[in-house]
């Protein structure tokens, strides 16, 4: 009954990045400072498809690969964080 199932599934591989950041921060409040710190995760660098990318670019690569995999019916086209 969730109208956003696909978007939830697409964000799942990136959830660990936010979880790690929250554990490191150990916030006692959730103010603008903490929100901006979490938003800045998009600028962190990760490895995907054998190249270093910002998280934002990695999300694009992953989503494009997921759509290609669905279109072609080939899970081997999926590109995950390494």
N, C-alpha and C positions, 0 to 999 in steps of 0.2 A: 504493500500500500504506500510505499515511499516513492514519490514522484522523482526523487533524485538518486535512485539506486546507482545508476551509471556513474554519476559524478562522485558519489561516495566510494565506489570501487576504484575509480581512477586516482583518487587522492590517497588511498590506503598505503601504497608503497612509500609515501613521503611522510606518513604520520610519525615514524620513528625519529625523524629530524626534529620535529616539534617536541616530542616526548623527551628526547635527550636535552634539548635546550631548557625545558621547564625543570628537569631534574638538576641541571647545573645551576640554574638561577635560584631555585628554592624560594619562590616569591611568597611573601606573606600578605601581599596585596596584589590587586590586578589593576594597576593604574595605567595611564598613557605610557609611562616609561616601559613597563613590562610588555604592553601591546606592541610598541615600536620595536622592542628587542625581538619579539617573536616574528614580526613582519620582516625584520632584517635577515632572517633565515633564508629568505629568497635570494640573498646576495652571497650566501655561503657557496663554497665550491665542492662539488661531488664528482664522482666518476660514473659515466654512463656511456655505453657503446664505445668503450675503450678510449674515451677522451674526457678531459677535465672541463666541466661546465658549471655555470651557476645553477643553483636549484631551479630558478625560474626557467632557464633554458632546458634543464633536464626534464622538467615537467612537460615542456613542449615536445621534446624528443619522445618521451614515454607515451604521451597521448597520441601523437601521430603514429607511433608504432602499434599502439593498441587498436586504433581505427584501421590501420592497414591489416593487422592480424585478423580482425573481424571481417573485413571486406574480402580478404583472400582465403579465409578459413585456415590460416596457418599460424599457430602459436609461436613458431620459431621466429617470427618477425618481431615479437615483443622485445623491447629493450628495457632492462631494469637497471637500477643503481647497482654498482659493483662494490 
